[in-house]
C-alpha cells in the first residue's frame, strides 16, 4: 500500500480564534467589581468593633478617650489588673460562666431532643395543642417575667434553698424554662426530615424507642443539636438582665454581670480592663463554634437509607 507524500495532502483551512479582548475597568466593575467592593466594606464594618476592643484592651492608659487610636500603644497591664483584683474575682466569673453556659446548653439539647422526638415520632392526644402552645409561649419575651421570676425564686428559696436567689442552679432552671419551647420547635422540624423507615427497620430488629433515640436518631440529627447547643451557650453567657437579678454575691456572678462593675461607677478609668475581660470572654464562644463547625456545616443523614 503506497503512502502519499506529505506535500500532496490537501490543506485544511482551520478557523482562527481571535484573541480575547481585554475588559476595561468599567466593564469589570459593572459585572463583578461592585460585589468585591461591597464585600470589603462589610468585612471592615464587621471587623472594626473587634479590632477596637482588642486595641482598647492592649492600651495601658485605660481611658475611653485614649483608646480611639488603634494599637497606638500596646501593653498587657489591663490583663494583669484583671486577675489581680481580689474584690472582683475574674477567674471565678469565668468559671461560673462556663459552668452555667455548658450545663444549660447540654440540658437544653437533651430535653429539647426528647420532646422533639416525642412530638415527631409518637401520636398521642394533645400533640397538636402542645406544639401550638410551645409556639404561642415563645411570643412573650422572657424579660417580661423578670419580676415574676424574682418572686418565684424568693418563695422557692424558703423551701428549697438550692432554687433560691443567688444560686447558680436556680439560674440554670430559669434558662431551661425559657429556651425549652423554641429549642423543641426547632428540633421538631429537623426530626421530621429523618426518614421513618429507619425507625421501622430498627423496630423489626427488636429495638424500642429508647434504643432508637439514643443509638440512631441522635447521631442523625447531630447538626441541629450542635446549632441549638451553640445558640443556647451564646445566649446564656451573654445574658445580663436575668443573671443580675438572680445572682447577687460577686463570687457567684457571671462575666456579663461582673464586668459591668468596671464601667458602672468609673466609666473612663477602667475601660481598658473591661475591654480585656470582653476579649477573654469571647474565647469560649469562639472555641465552641470552631469545635462544632464540622457538625453545623455537613448533614449526617445522607446515605443512612440504602
BAROKOL-960967 format. One record per atom (N, C-alpha, C, O): residue number from 0; x, y, z. Coordinates in steps of 0.05 Angstrom, whole numbers. Example, Ala and Ser with C-alpha at 12.3 -4.5 7.8 and 13.67 -1.06 7.14 Angstrom:
// residues 2
0,264,-114,156
0,246,-90,156
0,264,-66,156
0,285,-66,169
1,257,-45,142
1,273,-21,143
1,258,1,157
1,268,23,161
***
This chain:
// residues 306
0,17,-24,0
0,0,0,0
0,18,25,0
0,34,29,18
1,14,41,-20
1,31,65,-23
1,20,88,-6
1,-4,91,-3
2,38,104,4
2,30,127,20
2,35,152,5
2,55,155,-9
3,18,171,7
3,21,197,-6
3,41,214,10
3,42,213,34
4,57,229,-5
4,75,247,9
4,60,268,24
4,37,274,19
5,74,280,43
5,61,300,60
5,54,325,44
5,33,337,50
6,70,332,25
6,63,356,10
6,40,352,-9
6,29,372,-20
7,32,326,-14
7,10,321,-31
7,-17,322,-17
7,-38,321,-30
8,-17,322,9
8,-41,323,25
8,-55,350,21
8,-42,370,20
9,-82,349,20
9,-96,375,17
9,-95,392,42
9,-95,381,65
10,-93,417,39
10,-92,435,61
10,-120,441,72
10,-139,445,57
11,-122,440,98
11,-148,445,112
11,-147,472,125
11,-129,478,141
12,-166,488,118
12,-168,515,130
12,-180,513,158
12,-204,507,160
13,-165,519,178
13,-175,519,206
13,-182,548,213
13,-166,566,209
14,-205,552,224
14,-213,579,232
14,-195,589,255
14,-190,575,274
15,-187,613,253
15,-171,625,273
15,-188,638,295
15,-207,653,289
16,-182,631,319
16,-197,642,342
16,-185,669,349
16,-161,671,355
17,-201,690,347
17,-190,716,353
17,-183,718,383
17,-196,707,400
18,-162,732,389
18,-154,735,417
18,-175,750,434
18,-189,768,424
19,-178,741,458
19,-198,753,476
19,-192,782,481
19,-169,789,487
20,-212,798,479
20,-209,826,484
20,-207,831,514
20,-222,820,530
21,-189,847,522
21,-185,854,550
21,-206,873,559
21,-211,894,548
22,-220,865,581
22,-242,881,591
22,-231,906,605
22,-210,904,619
23,-244,927,602
23,-237,951,616
23,-246,951,645
23,-261,934,653
24,-237,971,659
24,-244,973,688
24,-274,978,692
24,-286,968,710
25,-285,994,674
25,-314,999,676
25,-331,974,672
25,-351,970,686
26,-323,958,653
26,-338,933,648
26,-335,914,671
26,-354,901,680
27,-310,911,681
27,-305,893,704
27,-320,902,729
27,-332,886,743
28,-320,928,734
28,-334,938,758
28,-364,935,755
28,-378,930,775
29,-375,938,731
29,-404,936,727
29,-413,907,730
29,-436,902,738
30,-396,887,723
30,-404,859,724
30,-398,847,752
30,-417,836,764
31,-374,848,761
31,-367,835,787
31,-352,853,806
31,-351,847,830
32,-342,875,797
32,-325,892,815
32,-341,903,839
32,-330,905,861
33,-366,911,834
33,-381,923,856
33,-387,904,878
33,-390,911,901
34,-387,878,871
34,-391,858,892
34,-367,856,911
34,-370,854,935
35,-343,858,899
35,-319,858,916
35,-318,883,934
35,-310,881,957
36,-327,905,923
36,-327,930,939
36,-346,927,963
36,-339,936,985
37,-370,916,958
37,-389,913,980
37,-378,893,1000
37,-382,896,1024
38,-365,871,990
38,-354,851,1009
38,-332,863,1027
38,-331,857,1050
39,-315,879,1015
39,-294,892,1031
39,-306,911,1051
39,-297,912,1074
40,-326,926,1043
40,-339,945,1062
40,-352,930,1085
40,-351,939,1108
41,-365,907,1080
41,-378,892,1101
41,-357,879,1120
41,-361,878,1144
42,-334,871,1109
42,-313,860,1126
42,-302,881,1144
42,-297,876,1168
43,-298,905,1134
43,-288,927,1151
43,-308,934,1172
43,-301,939,1195
44,-334,935,1164
44,-355,942,1183
44,-357,921,1206
44,-362,928,1229
45,-353,895,1199
45,-355,874,1219
45,-330,872,1236
45,-331,865,1260
46,-307,878,1224
46,-281,874,1239
46,-274,898,1256
46,-258,895,1274
47,-284,922,1250
47,-276,946,1265
47,-283,944,1294
47,-265,950,1310
48,-307,936,1303
48,-312,934,1332
48,-293,914,1346
48,-285,919,1368
49,-287,892,1332
49,-269,872,1344
49,-241,884,1347
49,-228,881,1368
50,-231,897,1327
50,-205,910,1329
50,-204,932,1349
50,-184,936,1363
51,-226,947,1351
51,-226,969,1371
51,-225,958,1400
51,-211,969,1416
52,-240,937,1406
52,-240,925,1433
52,-213,913,1438
52,-202,916,1460
53,-201,899,1419
53,-174,888,1423
53,-154,910,1427
53,-136,907,1444
54,-155,931,1412
54,-137,953,1416
54,-140,967,1443
54,-121,974,1456
55,-165,970,1451
55,-171,982,1478
55,-160,964,1500
55,-151,975,1521
56,-161,938,1497
56,-151,920,1518
56,-121,921,1520
56,-110,915,1542
57,-107,928,1498
57,-78,929,1499
57,-68,957,1505
57,-44,962,1505
58,-86,976,1509
58,-78,1004,1515
58,-74,1007,1545
58,-93,1004,1560
59,-49,1012,1555
59,-45,1013,1584
59,-56,1038,1597
59,-59,1038,1621
60,-64,1058,1581
60,-75,1083,1593
60,-102,1077,1607
60,-107,1088,1629
61,-119,1061,1594
61,-143,1053,1607
61,-167,1071,1605
61,-188,1065,1616
62,-165,1093,1591
62,-187,1111,1588
62,-201,1107,1562
62,-190,1096,1543
63,-226,1117,1560
63,-242,1114,1536
63,-232,1132,1514
63,-231,1124,1490
64,-224,1156,1520
64,-215,1175,1500
64,-188,1167,1489
64,-183,1172,1465
65,-171,1156,1505
65,-144,1149,1495
65,-144,1123,1479
65,-124,1116,1467
66,-167,1110,1477
66,-169,1085,1461
66,-178,1089,1433
66,-182,1070,1418
67,-181,1115,1424
67,-190,1120,1397
67,-170,1112,1376
67,-177,1103,1354
68,-144,1115,1382
68,-123,1107,1363
68,-119,1077,1365
68,-112,1067,1386
69,-122,1063,1342
69,-120,1034,1342
69,-90,1026,1345
69,-74,1034,1328
70,-85,1011,1366
70,-58,1000,1371
70,-36,1022,1371
70,-14,1017,1362
71,-43,1045,1382
71,-23,1066,1385
71,-3,1059,1407
71,21,1064,1403
72,-12,1047,1428
72,5,1037,1449
72,-4,1008,1456
72,-28,1003,1457
73,15,991,1460
73,10,962,1465
73,22,955,1492
73,45,960,1497
74,6,942,1509
74,15,932,1534
74,-5,913,1546
74,-28,912,1538
75,4,897,1565
75,-13,876,1577
75,-20,883,1606
75,-25,865,1622
76,-18,908,1613
76,-24,916,1641
76,-53,911,1648
76,-59,904,1671
77,-71,915,1629
77,-100,911,1635
77,-106,882,1641
77,-123,876,1659
78,-93,863,1627
78,-98,835,1633
78,-87,827,1661
78,-98,811,1675
79,-65,840,1668
79,-54,835,1695
79,-72,846,1717
79,-77,832,1737
80,-82,870,1713
80,-100,882,1732
80,-127,867,1734
80,-140,867,1754
81,-134,854,1712
81,-159,839,1712
81,-158,815,1731
81,-179,808,1743
82,-135,803,1734
82,-133,780,1752
82,-122,786,1779
82,-120,769,1797
83,-113,811,1783
83,-101,818,1809
83,-120,834,1827
83,-111,845,1847
84,-146,834,1821
84,-165,849,1837
84,-181,829,1854
84,-198,815,1843
85,-175,826,1880
85,-190,806,1896
85,-219,813,1901
85,-235,795,1905
86,-226,839,1899
86,-254,846,1903
86,-271,839,1878
86,-296,837,1881
87,-259,836,1856
87,-273,829,1831
87,-260,805,1819
87,-243,807,1802
88,-268,781,1828
88,-254,756,1820
88,-261,748,1792
88,-282,735,1787
89,-244,756,1773
89,-250,749,1745
89,-249,719,1740
89,-265,709,1725
90,-230,706,1753
90,-227,677,1748
90,-253,662,1758
90,-262,643,1744
91,-264,671,1780
91,-289,659,1789
91,-312,665,1770
91,-329,647,1765
92,-313,689,1759
92,-334,696,1740
92,-331,679,1715
92,-351,669,1703
93,-306,675,1706
93,-302,659,1682
93,-310,630,1687
93,-323,618,1670
94,-304,619,1710
94,-312,591,1716
94,-342,589,1719
94,-354,569,1710
95,-355,608,1731
95,-384,608,1734
95,-398,609,1707
95,-418,595,1702
96,-387,625,1689
96,-399,628,1662
96,-397,602,1647
96,-416,594,1634
97,-373,589,1648
97,-370,564,1634
97,-388,542,1646
97,-400,527,1631
98,-390,541,1672
98,-407,521,1685
98,-437,525,1677
98,-450,506,1670
99,-446,550,1680
99,-474,555,1674
99,-480,552,1644
99,-500,540,1637
100,-462,562,1627
100,-467,560,1599
100,-466,532,1588
100,-484,524,1573
101,-446,516,1596
101,-444,488,1586
101,-466,471,1598
101,-477,454,1583
102,-473,475,1623
102,-495,459,1635
102,-521,465,1622
102,-537,447,1616
103,-527,491,1618
103,-552,499,1605
103,-553,489,1576
103,-574,480,1567
104,-531,491,1562
104,-531,481,1534
104,-536,451,1532
104,-552,442,1516
105,-522,436,1549
105,-525,407,1548
105,-553,399,1557
105,-565,381,1544
106,-564,411,1578
106,-591,404,1586
106,-612,413,1566
106,-632,399,1562
107,-608,436,1553
107,-627,445,1533
107,-628,427,1509
107,-649,421,1499
108,-604,418,1501
108,-603,399,1478
108,-616,373,1485
108,-631,362,1469
109,-611,362,1508
109,-621,336,1516
109,-652,337,1520
109,-666,321,1508
110,-661,356,1535
110,-690,358,1540
110,-705,366,1514
110,-727,355,1509
111,-694,384,1498
111,-707,391,1473
111,-708,368,1453
111,-728,364,1439
112,-687,351,1453
112,-687,328,1435
112,-707,307,1444
112,-720,295,1427
113,-710,303,1470
113,-730,285,1480
113,-758,294,1472
113,-775,278,1463
114,-764,320,1476
114,-790,330,1469
114,-795,329,1439
114,-817,322,1430
115,-775,337,1423
115,-778,337,1394
115,-783,309,1384
115,-799,305,1365
116,-769,289,1395
116,-773,261,1386
116,-801,252,1392
116,-813,237,1377
117,-811,259,1415
117,-838,251,1423
117,-859,263,1404
117,-877,250,1396
118,-856,289,1398
118,-875,302,1380
118,-872,292,1351
118,-892,292,1337
119,-849,284,1344
119,-844,276,1316
119,-852,247,1310
119,-862,241,1289
120,-846,229,1329
120,-850,201,1324
120,-874,188,1337
120,-883,167,1329
121,-885,200,1358
121,-907,189,1373
121,-933,204,1367
121,-932,228,1361
122,-955,190,1368
122,-981,202,1364
122,-997,198,1390
122,-1003,175,1398
123,-1005,220,1402
123,-1019,219,1427
123,-1039,242,1428
123,-1037,261,1412
124,-1057,241,1447
124,-1078,262,1449
124,-1065,287,1460
124,-1050,287,1480
125,-1071,310,1448
125,-1060,335,1456
125,-1034,342,1442
125,-1020,361,1450
126,-1025,326,1423
126,-1000,331,1409
126,-1000,358,1394
126,-982,374,1397
127,-1021,362,1378
127,-1022,387,1363
127,-1026,411,1381
127,-1014,432,1376
128,-1042,408,1402
128,-1045,430,1421
128,-1019,437,1435
128,-1013,460,1440
129,-1003,416,1441
129,-977,421,1454
129,-958,436,1436
129,-944,454,1445
130,-957,429,1410
130,-940,443,1391
130,-948,473,1388
130,-931,491,1388
131,-974,477,1386
131,-984,505,1384
131,-978,520,1409
131,-972,544,1408
132,-980,508,1432
132,-975,521,1458
132,-946,529,1460
132,-939,551,1470
133,-928,512,1451
133,-899,519,1451
133,-894,543,1434
133,-877,560,1441
134,-907,544,1411
134,-903,567,1394
134,-914,593,1405
134,-902,614,1402
135,-938,591,1418
135,-951,615,1429
135,-935,626,1453
135,-933,650,1456
136,-924,608,1469
136,-910,616,1493
136,-885,633,1486
136,-878,651,1500
137,-872,626,1463
137,-848,640,1455
137,-853,668,1445
137,-835,683,1441
138,-879,675,1441
138,-885,702,1432
138,-878,722,1454
138,-869,745,1449
139,-882,714,1479
139,-877,732,1501
139,-848,730,1510
139,-839,708,1517
140,-832,752,1509
140,-804,750,1517
140,-800,744,1546
140,-817,750,1563
141,-777,732,1552
141,-772,724,1579
141,-767,747,1598
141,-770,745,1622
142,-759,770,1586
142,-753,793,1603
142,-778,804,1616
142,-776,817,1637
143,-802,799,1605
143,-826,808,1617
143,-832,794,1643
143,-848,804,1660
144,-820,771,1647
144,-825,755,1671
144,-803,758,1692
144,-801,741,1710
145,-787,779,1691
145,-765,782,1710
145,-775,786,1738
145,-765,773,1757
146,-796,802,1741
146,-807,806,1768
146,-820,780,1779
146,-816,773,1802
147,-834,766,1762
147,-846,741,1770
147,-825,720,1776
147,-828,704,1795
148,-803,720,1761
148,-781,701,1767
148,-768,707,1794
148,-762,689,1809
149,-764,733,1800
149,-752,740,1825
149,-770,732,1849
149,-760,721,1868
150,-796,737,1847
150,-815,729,1868
150,-816,699,1871
150,-817,689,1893
151,-816,685,1848
151,-818,656,1849
151,-793,644,1862
151,-796,626,1879
152,-770,653,1855
152,-745,643,1867
152,-742,650,1896
152,-732,635,1912
153,-752,673,1903
153,-751,681,1932
153,-769,663,1948
153,-762,655,1971
154,-792,655,1937
154,-810,637,1952
154,-799,609,1952
154,-800,595,1973
155,-788,600,1930
155,-777,573,1929
155,-752,570,1947
155,-747,549,1957
156,-737,592,1950
156,-714,591,1967
156,-720,585,1996
156,-703,574,2010
157,-744,592,2005
157,-752,585,2033
157,-757,555,2036
157,-753,545,2058
158,-764,542,2015
158,-770,513,2016
158,-746,497,2007
158,-737,478,2020
159,-735,504,1983
159,-712,491,1972
159,-690,512,1968
159,-691,527,1949
160,-671,513,1986
160,-650,534,1984
160,-634,533,1958
160,-623,553,1949
161,-632,509,1946
161,-616,507,1921
161,-630,521,1898
161,-616,527,1878
162,-656,527,1900
162,-670,540,1879
162,-677,569,1886
162,-696,580,1875
163,-663,580,1905
163,-669,607,1913
163,-651,628,1900
163,-636,621,1882
164,-654,653,1908
164,-638,675,1898
164,-609,671,1904
164,-602,660,1925
165,-592,680,1887
165,-563,678,1890
165,-553,649,1889
165,-535,641,1904
166,-565,633,1872
166,-557,605,1868
166,-555,600,1838
166,-574,606,1823
167,-534,587,1830
167,-529,582,1802
167,-548,561,1791
167,-556,563,1767
168,-556,542,1807
168,-575,522,1798
168,-602,535,1791
168,-615,527,1772
169,-611,554,1807
169,-636,568,1802
169,-634,583,1775
169,-654,583,1760
170,-611,595,1769
170,-608,609,1744
170,-609,590,1720
170,-620,596,1699
171,-597,566,1724
171,-598,546,1702
171,-627,537,1697
171,-634,533,1674
172,-643,533,1718
172,-670,525,1715
172,-686,547,1700
172,-704,541,1684
173,-681,572,1706
173,-695,594,1692
173,-688,594,1663
173,-705,597,1646
174,-662,590,1656
174,-654,589,1628
174,-667,565,1613
174,-675,568,1590
175,-668,542,1627
175,-680,519,1614
175,-710,523,1609
175,-720,515,1587
176,-724,535,1627
176,-752,540,1623
176,-758,560,1600
176,-778,558,1586
177,-740,579,1597
177,-744,599,1576
177,-737,590,1549
177,-749,599,1529
178,-718,571,1546
178,-708,563,1520
178,-719,536,1511
178,-715,528,1488
179,-733,522,1528
179,-742,495,1521
179,-762,495,1498
179,-762,478,1481
180,-780,515,1498
180,-801,515,1477
180,-790,520,1449
180,-796,504,1431
181,-773,540,1445
181,-763,546,1419
181,-743,524,1410
181,-742,518,1386
182,-728,513,1428
182,-709,491,1421
182,-725,467,1412
182,-717,453,1392
183,-746,460,1425
183,-763,437,1417
183,-775,442,1390
183,-776,423,1374
184,-784,466,1384
184,-797,471,1358
184,-776,470,1336
184,-782,460,1314
185,-752,480,1341
185,-731,478,1321
185,-723,449,1315
185,-720,441,1292
186,-720,433,1336
186,-712,405,1333
186,-734,389,1321
186,-729,369,1306
187,-759,396,1326
187,-782,381,1315
187,-782,382,1285
187,-787,361,1272
188,-776,405,1273
188,-775,406,1244
188,-752,390,1232
188,-755,379,1211
189,-730,389,1246
189,-707,373,1236
189,-712,343,1240
189,-704,327,1223
190,-725,336,1262
190,-731,307,1266
190,-750,296,1245
190,-748,273,1238
191,-767,313,1234
191,-786,304,1213
191,-771,298,1187
191,-782,284,1170
192,-747,309,1183
192,-732,303,1159
192,-718,276,1159
192,-710,266,1138
193,-716,264,1183
193,-703,238,1185
193,-724,217,1175
193,-746,217,1185
194,-717,200,1156
194,-736,180,1146
194,-747,162,1168
194,-733,152,1185
195,-773,158,1166
195,-786,140,1186
195,-778,111,1181
195,-781,95,1200
196,-769,104,1157
196,-761,77,1151
196,-739,67,1169
196,-736,43,1175
197,-722,86,1179
197,-701,78,1197
197,-712,68,1223
197,-703,47,1234
198,-732,81,1234
198,-746,72,1258
198,-759,45,1254
198,-757,27,1271
199,-773,42,1231
199,-787,17,1226
199,-767,-6,1223
199,-773,-28,1233
200,-744,-2,1210
200,-724,-23,1208
200,-713,-31,1235
200,-708,-54,1240
201,-709,-11,1252
201,-699,-17,1279
201,-720,-31,1296
201,-713,-48,1312
202,-745,-24,1293
202,-766,-38,1308
202,-769,-67,1299
202,-775,-85,1316
203,-764,-73,1274
203,-765,-101,1264
203,-743,-117,1278
203,-747,-141,1284
204,-720,-105,1282
204,-698,-118,1296
204,-702,-120,1326
204,-685,-131,1340
205,-724,-109,1336
205,-730,-111,1365
205,-721,-87,1381
205,-722,-89,1406
206,-714,-65,1369
206,-706,-41,1384
206,-731,-25,1393
206,-751,-24,1378
207,-729,-14,1417
207,-751,3,1427
207,-745,32,1422
207,-725,40,1409
208,-763,50,1432
208,-759,78,1427
208,-734,89,1440
208,-720,106,1428
209,-727,79,1464
209,-703,89,1477
209,-678,82,1461
209,-660,99,1458
210,-676,58,1452
210,-653,50,1437
210,-651,64,1410
210,-630,72,1401
211,-674,67,1397
211,-674,82,1371
211,-665,111,1375
211,-650,121,1359
212,-675,123,1397
212,-668,151,1402
212,-639,155,1408
212,-626,172,1396
213,-628,139,1426
213,-600,143,1435
213,-579,133,1415
213,-558,144,1414
214,-585,111,1401
214,-565,99,1384
214,-567,107,1354
214,-547,104,1340
215,-590,116,1346
215,-594,122,1317
215,-601,151,1312
215,-587,165,1298
216,-623,160,1324
216,-633,187,1318
216,-614,209,1326
216,-610,228,1311
217,-602,207,1350
217,-584,228,1359
217,-560,232,1341
217,-550,254,1338
218,-551,210,1329
218,-528,213,1310
218,-537,226,1284
218,-521,240,1272
219,-561,221,1276
219,-570,232,1250
219,-578,261,1252
219,-577,276,1233
220,-585,270,1276
220,-593,298,1280
220,-571,314,1293
220,-577,335,1306
221,-547,306,1291
221,-524,320,1303
221,-522,349,1295
221,-515,366,1311
222,-528,356,1269
222,-526,385,1262
222,-544,403,1278
222,-535,424,1287
223,-569,395,1281
223,-588,413,1296
223,-581,413,1326
223,-586,433,1339
224,-570,391,1336
224,-561,390,1364
224,-538,410,1368
224,-538,424,1388
225,-520,411,1349
225,-498,430,1351
225,-507,458,1349
225,-497,475,1364
226,-526,464,1332
226,-536,492,1329
226,-550,500,1354
226,-546,522,1364
227,-568,483,1364
227,-583,490,1389
227,-564,494,1413
227,-567,512,1429
228,-544,476,1415
228,-525,478,1437
228,-509,504,1435
228,-504,517,1455
229,-500,511,1411
229,-485,535,1407
229,-501,560,1413
229,-492,578,1427
230,-526,561,1403
230,-543,585,1408
230,-550,587,1438
230,-550,609,1449
231,-554,564,1451
231,-560,565,1479
231,-536,574,1495
231,-539,590,1515
232,-512,566,1488
232,-488,574,1502
232,-483,604,1499
232,-476,618,1518
233,-487,614,1474
233,-482,642,1469
233,-503,659,1484
233,-496,679,1496
234,-528,651,1483
234,-549,667,1497
234,-545,666,1527
234,-551,686,1540
235,-535,645,1538
235,-532,643,1567
235,-508,659,1576
235,-510,674,1596
236,-486,657,1562
236,-462,672,1571
236,-464,702,1567
236,-450,717,1581
237,-480,711,1548
237,-483,739,1543
237,-507,752,1557
237,-511,776,1554
238,-522,737,1572
238,-545,748,1586
238,-536,765,1610
238,-518,758,1624
239,-550,787,1613
239,-543,806,1635
239,-566,810,1654
239,-563,811,1678
240,-590,814,1643
240,-613,823,1660
240,-621,801,1680
240,-622,806,1704
241,-627,778,1670
241,-636,756,1687
241,-614,748,1706
241,-619,742,1730
242,-589,746,1696
242,-566,738,1713
242,-561,759,1735
242,-554,751,1758
243,-565,784,1730
243,-561,805,1750
243,-583,804,1771
243,-578,813,1794
244,-607,795,1764
244,-629,793,1783
244,-625,768,1801
244,-631,770,1825
245,-617,746,1790
245,-616,721,1805
245,-590,720,1822
245,-591,713,1845
246,-567,727,1810
246,-541,724,1823
246,-534,751,1836
246,-534,772,1822
247,-529,751,1862
247,-524,776,1877
247,-495,778,1887
247,-482,798,1882
248,-485,757,1899
248,-458,758,1910
248,-437,758,1888
248,-441,745,1868
249,-415,772,1891
249,-395,774,1870
249,-382,747,1862
249,-376,743,1839
250,-379,729,1881
250,-367,703,1875
250,-385,684,1859
250,-375,665,1848
251,-410,690,1857
251,-429,673,1842
251,-437,686,1815
251,-451,673,1799
252,-428,710,1809
252,-437,723,1785
252,-423,713,1760
252,-402,699,1762
253,-434,719,1737
253,-423,712,1712
253,-406,735,1700
253,-404,756,1712
254,-394,730,1677
254,-377,751,1665
254,-393,775,1657
254,-383,798,1661
255,-416,772,1646
255,-432,795,1637
255,-440,813,1660
255,-439,837,1658
256,-446,801,1683
256,-453,817,1707
256,-428,828,1720
256,-428,851,1729
257,-408,812,1723
257,-384,821,1737
257,-369,843,1722
257,-359,862,1735
258,-366,841,1696
258,-351,861,1681
258,-365,888,1680
258,-352,908,1676
259,-391,888,1685
259,-405,913,1685
259,-396,931,1708
259,-399,955,1707
260,-385,919,1729
260,-376,934,1752
260,-352,952,1745
260,-348,973,1758
261,-338,946,1724
261,-315,962,1716
261,-323,988,1703
261,-308,1007,1702
262,-347,989,1692
262,-355,1012,1677
262,-380,1025,1689
262,-390,1045,1678
263,-391,1014,1710
263,-415,1025,1722
263,-409,1050,1739
263,-425,1069,1739
264,-387,1051,1753
264,-381,1073,1770
264,-359,1092,1758
264,-364,1116,1756
265,-337,1080,1751
265,-315,1096,1739
265,-312,1089,1710
265,-297,1071,1702
266,-327,1102,1694
266,-330,1094,1666
266,-304,1098,1650
266,-299,1083,1631
267,-289,1118,1656
267,-266,1125,1639
267,-240,1111,1648
267,-223,1106,1632
268,-237,1105,1674
268,-212,1094,1684
268,-209,1064,1680
268,-186,1055,1680
269,-230,1050,1678
269,-229,1021,1676
269,-237,1010,1649
269,-243,986,1646
270,-237,1027,1629
270,-246,1018,1603
270,-228,997,1591
270,-237,978,1579
271,-202,1000,1595
271,-183,981,1584
271,-186,953,1598
271,-184,933,1584
272,-191,953,1624
272,-195,928,1638
272,-221,914,1629
272,-222,890,1626
273,-241,931,1625
273,-267,920,1615
273,-263,908,1587
273,-274,886,1582
274,-248,921,1570
274,-243,910,1543
274,-227,885,1544
274,-232,866,1529
275,-207,883,1563
275,-192,858,1566
275,-210,835,1574
275,-207,813,1565
276,-228,840,1593
276,-246,819,1601
276,-265,811,1579
276,-272,788,1577
277,-273,830,1562
277,-291,824,1540
277,-276,806,1519
277,-288,788,1508
278,-251,811,1515
278,-235,795,1496
278,-233,766,1507
278,-236,747,1492
279,-227,763,1532
279,-225,736,1544
279,-252,722,1545
279,-253,698,1543
280,-273,737,1548
280,-300,725,1549
280,-308,715,1522
280,-325,696,1521
281,-297,726,1501
281,-305,716,1474
281,-290,691,1466
281,-298,678,1446
282,-269,683,1480
282,-254,660,1472
282,-269,634,1475
282,-268,617,1457
283,-285,629,1496
283,-300,604,1498
283,-321,601,1475
283,-324,579,1465
284,-334,623,1468
284,-354,622,1447
284,-340,615,1420
284,-351,599,1405
285,-317,627,1415
285,-303,622,1390
285,-293,593,1389
285,-294,580,1369
286,-283,583,1412
286,-273,556,1413
286,-295,535,1409
286,-292,516,1395
287,-318,540,1421
287,-341,522,1418
287,-351,523,1389
287,-359,502,1378
288,-352,546,1377
288,-361,548,1349
288,-342,532,1330
288,-351,518,1313
289,-316,535,1334
289,-297,520,1318
289,-299,490,1322
289,-295,475,1303
290,-304,482,1347
290,-307,454,1352
290,-332,442,1340
290,-331,419,1331
291,-354,457,1339
291,-379,447,1329
291,-383,453,1299
291,-404,447,1288
292,-363,465,1286
292,-367,474,1259
292,-371,450,1240
292,-386,452,1221
293,-357,428,1245
293,-360,405,1227
293,-387,392,1228
293,-396,380,1209
294,-401,396,1251
294,-428,385,1253
294,-449,405,1241
294,-470,396,1232
295,-442,430,1242
295,-461,450,1231
295,-460,451,1201
295,-481,453,1188
296,-437,448,1189
296,-434,451,1160
296,-447,427,1146
296,-463,431,1128
297,-441,403,1154
297,-450,379,1139
297,-472,365,1154
297,-472,363,1178
298,-491,354,1138
298,-513,338,1150
298,-504,309,1149
298,-490,300,1131
299,-513,294,1169
299,-505,266,1172
299,-527,246,1163
299,-523,222,1167
300,-549,256,1151
300,-570,238,1142
300,-565,226,1115
300,-578,206,1107
301,-546,237,1100
301,-540,227,1073
301,-529,199,1074
301,-510,193,1089
302,-541,181,1059
302,-532,153,1058
302,-541,136,1081
302,-532,113,1083
303,-559,145,1098
303,-568,129,1121
303,-588,108,1112
303,-591,87,1126
304,-602,112,1090
304,-621,93,1080
304,-610,81,1054
304,-605,97,1035
305,-608,56,1052
305,-598,43,1027
305,-621,39,1008
305,-617,28,986
***
